[in-house]
Amino acid sequence: MINQSQFRASKSRITRQQEDNNQILDQIVEFIVNLDLESDAETIWMQLKTQGVDISISSFNNKLKILVDAGLVIKRSEGYNKHFYSTA
């Protein structure tokens, strides 16, 4: 007889930290979508902070890179080390 428990699929659950991370990513994308003009990362971060999003600048930059790599946000470079972000 076959033991059915060995074939049982694991039930993955989203942790509270993953849920918070996804919420912050959603807030960043929503904010960038609603921008009239493309902005640099620091300006976006400061405006999100004024809206109550509690995130450090380094964490924000890491999340912004994730969104760019995923194709949800467009990064345009201008001049030396100046980058602007927008959506398609």
Helices and strands as residue ranges (DSSP letters): G 4-7, H 16-33, E 39-40, H 41-50, H 57-70, E 74-77, E 83-86
